[in-house]
Amino acid sequence: MMRSQQRETASRLLVLDDDPDIGQTVRNMAENLGYQCRVTTRPDDFFEALDGWRPSHILLDLVMPEMDGMEVIRHLADRRCDATLIISSGLGNRVIDAASRAASQHQLNMAGVLAKPFSIRDLRALLGRQPPASPVPRPVAGAMPEITPAMLADAIQTNQIGLVYQPKVRCAEDTVTVGFEALARWTHPQWGPIPPDRFILLAEREGLIEPLTRKVLVQACATMAAIRRTRGRAADDWSMAVNLSARCLTHFDMADKLVTLCQLHGLEPRHLTLELTETAAMEDGVLALDLLTRLRMKGFQLAIDDFGVGYSSMVQLARLPFSELKLDKAFVAAAGESREARTIIRSAVDLGHQLDLKVIGEGVENGESLAFLSEVGCDFVQGYYIARPMGKEAIGGWLDGRDLG
């Protein structure tokens, strides 16, 4: 949507609800809040207004006779709708929350949910709320070729894949930095940025994850060493986190090689945190246990990533020597609206502390999420509310702008 169009449609609410009385009530509320409002009861009329009127906000009822709300959500995703979406229903909170998560998974701009009946205050709160983060731009069909193993191998060899760094801070004192997470980014010389979800899985499937991980580790260690040189003792306890695929856990001497890499850059193993992904995909559980135990013995930190998503997370937490537990960002993002997400986070934080683990909340997009994580005792946080991932050249300026305590 062009900027001029955004100004035009800055206060337009389009409602789809099969109950005309509810629609009229919402129209009265919206107009009292200064919004133009159109109410539709049939999907055909709704999509015609969506294309022709271009609303800034959509209020969607989930239960309708002709096309239910989930069908509408899928159509909105197919149309790459950029309006801010509010889901409303008289169904239970678990169903509404699930629909909200589905909309977010489809990269729609979710403002939140409204359980019926709701007040004008409830509606005002969501109409004034910005989506937690802009969705990842979707590649236009035909704009980029299918990524092949040969393309990825060449990208690794020719250093097309670099890193950005997202800061990690103390939850209770969000001005106190404790480290960074290194995130791989591929910039193709012809096609430009290629999102990680298009090449990480390919690297794992095609046996390229080990050379990719080596490149990432070397760059991450070099950046951490540079940070420690410029920040001195203030950075002595900071760590650099690097994602480690379970498919890399195939060589018993990996711990020794990582120690050597740290020594080359003047780091100690404690300055490197390995975030283990896809723990359920370990084919050799005995070798993984041996290797991860050696890593911990040598002083490396070990985090279980995306905790709460995989069915095997609890099993892996019990059997492997993790030092950190990283809450999945989907729960953090939903904490403001979902009682279930808050309950899971509370339980995970308590579980982590009972096991003497540090707990990290990722995906913190607003002050509400930060306040809740602080309330339940989460140790560290990261997310757009703290800082977006940045190039290594921007780290110094970002740190200079903060009170490092």
PAGU-340218 format. One line per field, with one value per residue (C-alpha): residue number from 1; x negated, y, z negated; residue in three letters. Coordinates in nm, 3 decimals, decimal comma. Each point is the difference from the previous one (the first is absolute). Example, Ala and Ser with C-alpha at 12.3 -4.5 7.8 and 13.67 -1.06 7.14 Angstrom:
! PAGU-340218
pos = [1/2]
px = [-1,230/-0,137]
py = [-0,450/0,344]
pz = [-0,780/0,066]
code = [ALA/SER]
END
This chain:
! PAGU-340218
pos = [1/2/3/4/5/6/7/8/9/10/11/12/13/14/15/16/17/18/19/20/21/22/23/24/25/26/27/28/29/30/31/32/33/34/35/36/37/38/39/40/41/42/43/44/45/46/47/48/49/50/51/52/53/54/55/56/57/58/59/60/61/62/63/64/65/66/67/68/69/70/71/72/73/74/75/76/77/78/79/80/81/82/83/84/85/86/87/88/89/90/91/92/93/94/95/96/97/98/99/100/101/102/103/104/105/106/107/108/109/110/111/112/113/114/115/116/117/118/119/120/121/122/123/124/125/126/127/128/129/130/131/132/133/134/135/136/137/138/139/140/141/142/143/144/145/146/147/148/149/150/151/152/153/154/155/156/157/158/159/160/161/162/163/164/165/166/167/168/169/170/171/172/173/174/175/176/177/178/179/180/181/182/183/184/185/186/187/188/189/190/191/192/193/194/195/196/197/198/199/200/201/202/203/204/205/206/207/208/209/210/211/212/213/214/215/216/217/218/219/220/221/222/223/224/225/226/227/228/229/230/231/232/233/234/235/236/237/238/239/240/241/242/243/244/245/246/247/248/249/250/251/252/253/254/255/256/257/258/259/260/261/262/263/264/265/266/267/268/269/270/271/272/273/274/275/276/277/278/279/280/281/282/283/284/285/286/287/288/289/290/291/292/293/294/295/296/297/298/299/300/301/302/303/304/305/306/307/308/309/310/311/312/313/314/315/316/317/318/319/320/321/322/323/324/325/326/327/328/329/330/331/332/333/334/335/336/337/338/339/340/341/342/343/344/345/346/347/348/349/350/351/352/353/354/355/356/357/358/359/360/361/362/363/364/365/366/367/368/369/370/371/372/373/374/375/376/377/378/379/380/381/382/383/384/385/386/387/388/389/390/391/392/393/394/395/396/397/398/399/400/401/402/403/404/405]
px = [0,000/-0,140/-0,047/0,271/0,237/-0,103/0,100/0,331/0,084/-0,149/0,338/0,216/0,149/0,154/0,218/0,104/0,267/0,311/0,206/0,124/0,077/-0,356/-0,129/0,205/-0,124/-0,360/0,066/0,128/-0,307/-0,241/0,158/-0,016/-0,373/-0,038/-0,011/0,182/0,170/0,155/0,188/0,044/0,186/-0,102/-0,353/0,054/0,088/-0,291/-0,261/0,148/-0,035/-0,347/-0,118/0,191/0,008/-0,343/0,062/-0,273/0,158/0,215/0,226/0,070/0,256/-0,106/0,334/0,200/0,223/-0,141/-0,374/-0,150/-0,266/-0,288/0,094/0,006/-0,343/-0,145/0,150/-0,145/-0,342/0,025/0,081/-0,296/0,237/-0,184/0,294/-0,019/0,215/0,214/0,170/0,329/0,215/0,222/-0,197/-0,230/-0,335/-0,199/0,171/-0,036/-0,365/-0,066/0,159/-0,218/-0,314/0,108/0,040/-0,346/-0,143/0,152/-0,196/0,310/-0,021/0,173/0,099/0,175/0,325/0,334/0,220/0,370/0,157/-0,261/0,005/-0,098/-0,304/-0,107/0,043/-0,185/-0,296/-0,044/0,071/-0,280/-0,244/-0,265/-0,071/-0,290/-0,229/0,027/0,036/-0,292/0,037/0,116/-0,196/0,206/0,054/-0,261/-0,218/-0,257/-0,098/0,019/-0,302/-0,220/-0,271/-0,258/0,111/-0,024/-0,337/-0,133/0,144/-0,181/-0,326/0,007/0,106/0,342/0,138/-0,077/0,128/0,215/0,009/0,297/-0,076/0,102/0,063/0,096/0,375/0,030/-0,254/0,043/-0,280/-0,255/-0,138/-0,101/-0,087/0,115/0,145/-0,162/0,252/-0,093/0,108/-0,052/-0,037/-0,004/-0,190/0,292/0,312/-0,081/0,100/0,112/0,183/-0,148/0,307/-0,086/-0,353/-0,048/0,220/-0,156/-0,346/0,103/0,163/-0,291/-0,289/-0,107/0,082/-0,347/-0,195/0,265/-0,028/-0,381/0,026/0,249/-0,213/-0,313/0,182/0,178/-0,318/-0,181/0,279/0,010/-0,374/0,030/0,277/-0,212/-0,301/0,198/0,216/-0,261/0,114/0,359/0,033/-0,189/0,314/0,176/0,056/0,066/0,279/-0,016/0,267/-0,125/0,190/0,025/-0,142/-0,332/-0,030/-0,176/-0,369/-0,125/-0,291/0,230/-0,053/-0,376/0,034/0,224/-0,249/-0,274/0,220/0,063/-0,370/-0,081/0,227/-0,104/0,331/0,085/0,262/0,240/0,019/0,179/0,356/0,115/0,376/0,108/0,280/0,198/-0,091/0,261/-0,199/-0,303/-0,063/-0,278/0,118/-0,301/-0,253/0,199/0,000/-0,375/-0,081/0,228/-0,132/-0,357/0,101/0,139/-0,304/-0,224/0,202/0,232/0,354/0,276/0,356/0,307/0,164/0,373/0,095/0,360/0,043/-0,142/0,164/-0,339/-0,104/0,065/-0,183/-0,303/0,002/-0,019/-0,274/-0,234/-0,222/0,155/-0,090/0,271/0,363/0,126/0,376/0,152/0,087/0,353/0,088/-0,163/0,187/0,332/-0,051/0,188/0,319/-0,018/0,047/-0,131/-0,322/-0,053/0,057/-0,250/-0,260/0,042/-0,037/-0,304/-0,177/0,066/-0,115/-0,317/-0,091/0,075/-0,256/-0,252/0,036/0,003/0,323/0,006/0,309/-0,037/0,235/0,068/0,185/0,152/-0,021/0,287/-0,190/-0,313/0,193/0,166/-0,327/-0,159/0,295/-0,037/-0,376/-0,138/-0,375/-0,081/0,196/-0,049/0,229/0,088/0,109/-0,359/-0,173/0,026/-0,283/-0,284/-0,323/-0,322/-0,088/0,312/-0,062/-0,234/0,244/0,286/-0,203/-0,113/0,363/0,074/-0,079/-0,220/0,011]
py = [0,000/0,344/0,266/0,223/-0,295/-0,071/0,356/-0,040/-0,324/0,084/-0,023/-0,250/-0,302/-0,282/-0,243/-0,351/-0,136/-0,192/0,165/0,341/0,123/-0,063/0,164/0,313/0,012/-0,024/0,273/0,234/-0,073/0,051/0,327/0,129/-0,073/0,201/-0,295/-0,040/-0,337/-0,244/-0,306/-0,311/-0,320/-0,202/-0,099/0,115/0,351/-0,005/-0,082/0,251/0,271/-0,122/0,054/0,318/0,183/-0,108/0,008/0,062/-0,243/-0,313/-0,140/-0,366/-0,227/-0,365/-0,180/0,073/-0,222/0,061/0,015/-0,042/0,228/-0,238/-0,017/0,380/0,015/-0,228/0,217/0,313/-0,166/-0,101/0,364/0,122/0,223/0,273/0,127/-0,042/-0,295/-0,036/-0,334/-0,006/-0,289/-0,137/-0,326/-0,088/0,172/-0,305/-0,006/0,377/-0,010/-0,289/0,196/0,298/-0,213/-0,145/0,352/0,094/-0,317/0,116/0,327/0,215/0,314/-0,112/0,271/-0,240/-0,174/0,112/-0,245/0,083/0,199/0,276/0,369/0,312/0,017/-0,348/0,098/0,328/-0,181/-0,226/0,264/0,207/-0,288/-0,053/-0,358/-0,147/-0,015/0,043/-0,334/-0,130/0,121/-0,283/-0,066/0,063/-0,314/-0,019/0,276/-0,246/-0,341/-0,317/-0,017/-0,293/-0,177/0,127/0,361/-0,042/-0,174/0,287/0,255/-0,166/-0,023/0,361/0,156/0,117/-0,106/0,245/0,064/0,249/0,020/0,038/0,126/-0,192/0,191/-0,063/-0,024/0,190/0,264/0,033/0,255/-0,266/-0,192/-0,363/-0,101/-0,047/-0,267/-0,049/-0,047/-0,112/0,220/-0,078/0,287/-0,135/0,222/-0,017/-0,075/0,194/-0,119/-0,361/-0,077/-0,266/-0,223/-0,050/-0,127/-0,140/-0,305/-0,050/0,007/-0,267/-0,217/0,021/-0,047/0,366/0,092/-0,082/0,231/0,267/-0,034/0,021/0,329/0,133/-0,103/0,165/0,328/-0,007/-0,061/0,278/0,245/-0,106/0,048/0,349/0,090/-0,114/0,197/0,323/-0,046/-0,145/-0,132/0,112/-0,282/-0,263/-0,201/0,051/-0,289/-0,050/-0,245/-0,206/-0,239/-0,356/-0,258/-0,347/-0,122/0,155/-0,235/-0,274/0,040/-0,073/0,243/0,295/0,126/0,008/0,190/0,258/0,049/0,059/0,252/0,191/0,007/0,140/0,295/0,048/-0,128/-0,243/-0,268/0,180/0,282/-0,230/-0,129/-0,276/0,003/-0,348/-0,022/-0,302/-0,209/-0,251/-0,064/-0,151/-0,333/-0,109/0,090/-0,161/0,201/0,320/-0,059/-0,069/0,307/0,242/-0,117/0,063/0,349/0,083/-0,147/0,231/0,304/0,068/0,109/-0,211/0,121/-0,198/0,220/0,047/-0,175/-0,118/-0,057/-0,346/-0,303/-0,121/0,321/-0,133/-0,325/0,183/0,246/-0,290/-0,197/0,267/0,241/0,333/0,319/0,221/-0,039/0,224/0,056/-0,027/0,344/-0,110/-0,025/0,335/0,171/-0,144/0,078/0,330/-0,163/-0,366/-0,134/-0,335/0,157/0,180/-0,322/-0,189/0,275/0,007/-0,378/-0,001/0,271/-0,185/-0,329/0,158/0,152/-0,327/-0,160/0,284/0,131/0,360/0,077/0,221/0,152/0,075/0,188/0,285/0,254/0,238/0,127/-0,221/-0,316/0,127/0,089/-0,342/-0,188/0,211/-0,072/-0,378/0,012/-0,054/0,066/0,139/0,130/0,095/0,130/0,302/0,196/-0,020/0,026/-0,139/-0,217/0,223/-0,023/-0,023/0,358/0,125/-0,179/0,265/0,284/-0,198/-0,074/0,362/0,109/-0,215/0,016/-0,305/0,022]
pz = [0,000/0,098/-0,269/0,146/-0,012/-0,358/-0,100/0,181/-0,176/-0,340/-0,180/0,188/-0,172/0,203/-0,198/0,099/-0,236/0,098/-0,279/0,130/-0,352/-0,117/0,316/-0,068/-0,358/0,120/0,260/-0,274/-0,215/0,290/0,112/-0,357/0,015/0,321/0,240/0,326/-0,018/0,242/-0,120/0,214/-0,079/0,307/0,110/0,361/-0,116/-0,244/0,264/0,243/-0,267/-0,087/0,357/0,075/-0,331/-0,136/-0,376/-0,254/-0,248/0,023/-0,272/0,079/-0,164/-0,004/0,019/0,316/0,216/0,349/-0,070/-0,346/-0,138/0,067/0,367/0,010/-0,166/0,267/0,275/-0,164/-0,010/0,367/0,087/-0,209/-0,194/-0,193/-0,207/-0,377/-0,107/-0,313/-0,061/-0,189/-0,114/-0,272/0,002/-0,288/-0,045/0,109/0,339/0,052/-0,104/0,238/0,286/-0,089/0,008/0,335/0,143/-0,124/0,153/0,329/-0,047/-0,043/-0,214/-0,321/-0,247/-0,239/-0,085/-0,142/-0,187/0,041/-0,151/0,001/-0,092/0,191/-0,228/0,114/0,365/-0,046/-0,157/0,303/0,265/-0,146/-0,026/0,261/0,107/-0,200/0,302/0,372/0,173/0,197/0,359/0,220/0,314/0,311/0,204/0,272/-0,149/-0,136/0,136/-0,205/-0,229/0,102/-0,201/0,249/-0,056/-0,376/0,016/0,211/-0,245/-0,290/0,196/0,123/-0,332/0,117/-0,338/-0,277/-0,351/-0,181/-0,378/-0,233/-0,352/-0,308/-0,324/-0,359/-0,036/-0,328/0,110/0,374/0,024/-0,096/0,297/-0,049/0,356/0,357/0,227/0,341/0,283/0,351/0,294/0,368/0,246/0,354/0,250/0,246/-0,205/-0,317/-0,349/-0,025/-0,327/-0,231/0,026/0,367/-0,055/-0,353/0,054/0,343/-0,158/-0,250/0,264/0,247/-0,242/0,013/-0,358/-0,133/0,236/-0,055/-0,378/0,018/0,190/-0,254/-0,299/0,139/0,068/-0,337/-0,194/0,186/-0,081/-0,365/-0,026/0,149/-0,247/-0,293/0,122/0,024/-0,310/-0,233/-0,336/0,056/0,253/-0,196/-0,082/0,333/0,237/0,368/0,084/0,318/0,128/0,030/0,198/-0,147/0,331/-0,098/-0,297/0,193/-0,097/-0,350/0,041/0,066/-0,357/0,050/0,328/-0,163/-0,283/0,259/0,185/-0,322/-0,081/0,345/-0,076/-0,362/-0,135/-0,273/0,063/-0,238/0,254/0,245/-0,042/0,233/0,060/0,099/0,253/0,117/-0,304/0,110/0,322/-0,172/0,165/-0,237/-0,348/-0,169/0,206/-0,058/-0,375/0,000/0,208/-0,182/-0,334/0,122/0,116/-0,342/-0,175/0,205/-0,105/0,296/-0,076/0,151/0,061/0,098/0,264/0,072/-0,323/-0,009/0,374/0,062/-0,156/-0,117/-0,174/-0,351/0,072/0,139/-0,289/-0,243/0,175/0,142/-0,201/0,095/-0,186/0,154/0,101/0,278/0,012/0,344/0,133/0,094/-0,369/-0,077/0,284/-0,119/-0,369/0,016/0,128/-0,099/-0,351/0,124/0,129/-0,332/-0,191/0,216/-0,042/-0,378/-0,015/0,231/-0,199/-0,324/0,153/0,134/-0,335/-0,182/0,233/-0,059/0,356/0,113/0,188/0,310/0,160/0,371/0,226/-0,247/0,214/-0,257/-0,356/-0,113/0,091/-0,171/-0,316/-0,014/0,050/-0,273/-0,229/0,038/-0,055/0,350/-0,002/0,345/0,299/0,362/0,272/0,210/-0,309/-0,122/0,338/0,350/0,132/0,115/0,196/-0,198/0,094/-0,181/-0,330/-0,143/0,064/-0,151/-0,313/-0,027/-0,014/-0,304/-0,369/-0,042/-0,380]
code = [MET/MET/ARG/SER/GLN/GLN/ARG/GLU/THR/ALA/SER/ARG/LEU/LEU/VAL/LEU/ASP/ASP/ASP/PRO/ASP/ILE/GLY/GLN/THR/VAL/ARG/ASN/MET/ALA/GLU/ASN/LEU/GLY/TYR/GLN/CYS/ARG/VAL/THR/THR/ARG/PRO/ASP/ASP/PHE/PHE/GLU/ALA/LEU/ASP/GLY/TRP/ARG/PRO/SER/HIS/ILE/LEU/LEU/ASP/LEU/VAL/MET/PRO/GLU/MET/ASP/GLY/MET/GLU/VAL/ILE/ARG/HIS/LEU/ALA/ASP/ARG/ARG/CYS/ASP/ALA/THR/LEU/ILE/ILE/SER/SER/GLY/LEU/GLY/ASN/ARG/VAL/ILE/ASP/ALA/ALA/SER/ARG/ALA/ALA/SER/GLN/HIS/GLN/LEU/ASN/MET/ALA/GLY/VAL/LEU/ALA/LYS/PRO/PHE/SER/ILE/ARG/ASP/LEU/ARG/ALA/LEU/LEU/GLY/ARG/GLN/PRO/PRO/ALA/SER/PRO/VAL/PRO/ARG/PRO/VAL/ALA/GLY/ALA/MET/PRO/GLU/ILE/THR/PRO/ALA/MET/LEU/ALA/ASP/ALA/ILE/GLN/THR/ASN/GLN/ILE/GLY/LEU/VAL/TYR/GLN/PRO/LYS/VAL/ARG/CYS/ALA/GLU/ASP/THR/VAL/THR/VAL/GLY/PHE/GLU/ALA/LEU/ALA/ARG/TRP/THR/HIS/PRO/GLN/TRP/GLY/PRO/ILE/PRO/PRO/ASP/ARG/PHE/ILE/LEU/LEU/ALA/GLU/ARG/GLU/GLY/LEU/ILE/GLU/PRO/LEU/THR/ARG/LYS/VAL/LEU/VAL/GLN/ALA/CYS/ALA/THR/MET/ALA/ALA/ILE/ARG/ARG/THR/ARG/GLY/ARG/ALA/ALA/ASP/ASP/TRP/SER/MET/ALA/VAL/ASN/LEU/SER/ALA/ARG/CYS/LEU/THR/HIS/PHE/ASP/MET/ALA/ASP/LYS/LEU/VAL/THR/LEU/CYS/GLN/LEU/HIS/GLY/LEU/GLU/PRO/ARG/HIS/LEU/THR/LEU/GLU/LEU/THR/GLU/THR/ALA/ALA/MET/GLU/ASP/GLY/VAL/LEU/ALA/LEU/ASP/LEU/LEU/THR/ARG/LEU/ARG/MET/LYS/GLY/PHE/GLN/LEU/ALA/ILE/ASP/ASP/PHE/GLY/VAL/GLY/TYR/SER/SER/MET/VAL/GLN/LEU/ALA/ARG/LEU/PRO/PHE/SER/GLU/LEU/LYS/LEU/ASP/LYS/ALA/PHE/VAL/ALA/ALA/ALA/GLY/GLU/SER/ARG/GLU/ALA/ARG/THR/ILE/ILE/ARG/SER/ALA/VAL/ASP/LEU/GLY/HIS/GLN/LEU/ASP/LEU/LYS/VAL/ILE/GLY/GLU/GLY/VAL/GLU/ASN/GLY/GLU/SER/LEU/ALA/PHE/LEU/SER/GLU/VAL/GLY/CYS/ASP/PHE/VAL/GLN/GLY/TYR/TYR/ILE/ALA/ARG/PRO/MET/GLY/LYS/GLU/ALA/ILE/GLY/GLY/TRP/LEU/ASP/GLY/ARG/ASP/LEU/GLY]
END
